[in-house]
Amino acid sequence: MRGRSIISDFDMKRPAVKLGYVLSVLSLVAVAIFMIYPLLWVVLNGFKTEKEALQFPPALLPSEWHFSYYIEAWTSLNFAKYMGNTLLLFSGFMIIKIIIITLAAYSLAVLQVPLKKGFILYFLATLMVPGMVLMIPNYLTLQSLPILGTNLLGTYWAYWLPGAADGFGLFLLYSFFLGIPKDLFEAARIDGASEFRVYWQIMLPLTKPVIATLIIFGFTYVWKDFFWPLLILKNENWPIATAVYSAIYKTNMGRVGVNVQFGILTLITIPPMALFLFFQRYIIQGITFSGIKG
Amino acid sequence: MEMRPSAPYDTVGPFKRRLQRSRKKILALLFLIPAVAIFGIFLWYPIYLGIKIGFVNYDLVKDPVFVGMDNYKTVLNDPLLGKAIWNTTKYMAYGLVIGYFLPILVAVWIAEMRRYQNFFRMAVYIPAVLPGIAIYTLWRWMYEPQGLLNTWLGYIGIHGIPWITSGTWSMFSMVLMDTWAGFGSTAILYIAALGAISEETYEAAEIDGAGVWKRIFHITIPGMKNVMLVLLVLQLIGSAQAFQSMFVVTEGGPNNSTLTVLYLIYRYAFVYFKFGPAAALGTLFFITLASLSAIYMLLNRKQEGL
């Protein structure tokens, strides 16, 4: 940790500064409570009876702990199936993306591609495309691919393939490759390794930290994404977030009790939360390093 | 041709060398082709398709017919468009007032903490990893007439705010919710920028007699200026695309008070099944946002050049 920021130990001796400091601490504590309290409330509401979850004024702790509502939350929605779908969506999304963008980044950064500047512009310009605005044409493209005319809607491919068009990840890898000394590849080539082997056995292992960052962000992204799968997939291959959206908002609300809804929300929050607590350092570094991507 | 220091094995004739070089080029292209195809099909082609469909009558059943500017006329004459633009502007403006300065302030506070910096950083960042659907549902309950927020406000004498049931409050409530969910990841970026300001600068200023406020205005704020600028543009681009929160929490209501431009596009396509007007509006919106993005790219490049 740093020794000091704006306020030094010496400043702290002045009452006005000390008061300001205490006020900032209190404000920050208030902010932290405002962030954490609602989350605790969700988790604890899952243990309450429906009547208690709806009571006014809302209490934080349940008067009795009912674990059975969590079991009901788990069984009310085919969790195992939808979590399986989410993992399948995530794996395909990640594998295809990593293969495609590492190959391209490697080619642009290390190999001698003709028209290199043109290709870089071709990818770089896509960073300016605001994602959601293309919702309609993206949907229509998946409905009928150019030239082939194939309809991908309702298949996993509809989610996997467009996910690989990640200009952000491509440039993250590109700048990483540029930073690796060229001698490393030259040496391998002299030893007679093919370009593909150099990529596979030297490059890919080196990029592990970048790929780890991409995987962590990719997981949070896929886990959160409920809207796009709702449009392009069908019930059998929905991820968990979409299934929860549909269970709470679209099917008969009376069927799922409020306390059980809170239980469901807690359950879908656990995996990304666990990942976050576990890889906290990576994630914070990743955001700082890459600018944006929350 | 560029001159490259020849590797030891490069002792072959000029013809063979040229052959080798073009083989290398072909190989490099092979590595690049999958990405070129994917980006082409799923980013460049949809842009072209969006423009094209804006000019045709596209209803999934009949063959598309060229209709000129009809789709554009349809959306531009839609009284809801003005409302949607106004609502989106409102969302962006509230976002600037509430959402833009909060992370800056919180980042400065956190960077000043003598202890528990990590805890606070985590506390504000946590919602960024939560599924949106959990956040929206949680907030819908917080916004209940007798929910958590009104209970809390009741303690300080404010009663019965109609968060999402009144058109006056609904957009503000969307911004409040989205700010809660997103300001932590922005704060992290500011904390990083603050960490880059050297301790010696503060030391030196203090020795020269600069008080705390002076240090804030002459060191801290200039130190964050570039990040502030870039994040301002990013926030504008992001908040212009507001849609999902309203889609879940208010469904655009009450009385279309949370209908945004993107929501209107969605409605044209997936509620009225009029893809032509949807694409036309999408194209207009795209042009607006792409120009904002261009500014962002320029700023970003400038910042990297510093």
Interface residues (C-beta under 8 A of the other chain):
Chain A: M1 R2 G3 R4 S5 I6 I7 S8 F10 D11 V17 G20 Y21 S24 V25 S27 L28 V31 A32 F34 M35 I36 P38 L39 W41 V42 F56 P57 P58 I99 I100 I101 L103 A104 Y106 S107 L108 L111 Q112 V113 P114 F119 Y122 F123 T126 L127 M128 V129 P130 G131 M132 V133 L134 M135 I136 P137 N138 Y139 L140 T141 L145 P146 L161 P162 A164 A165 G167 L170 E186 R189 I190 E195 Y199 T220 W223 K224 F226 F227 L231 A241 V244 Y245 I248 Y249 V258 Q261 L265 I268 T269 P272 M273 L275 F276 Q280 I283 I284 I287 T288 G291 I292 G294
Chain B: A7 P8 Y9 R21 K24 K25 L27 A28 L29 F31 L32 P34 A35 V36 I38 F39 I41 F42 L43 W44 Y45 P46 I47 L49 G50 I53 Y58 V106 V108 W109 I110 A111 E112 M113 Q117 F119 F120 R121 M122 A123 V124 Y125 I126 P127 A128 V129 L130 P131 G132 I133 A134 T137 L138 W141 M142 Q146 G147 L148 T151 G154 W180 G182 G184 S185 T186 I188 L189 A192 L194 G195 I197 E199 Y202 E203 E206 V212 R215 I216 I219 T220 V230 L234 I237 A240 Q241 F243 Q244 F247 V248 L262 I265 Y266 A269 F270 F275 A278 A279 G282 F285 F286 L289 A290 S293 A294 Y296 M297 N300
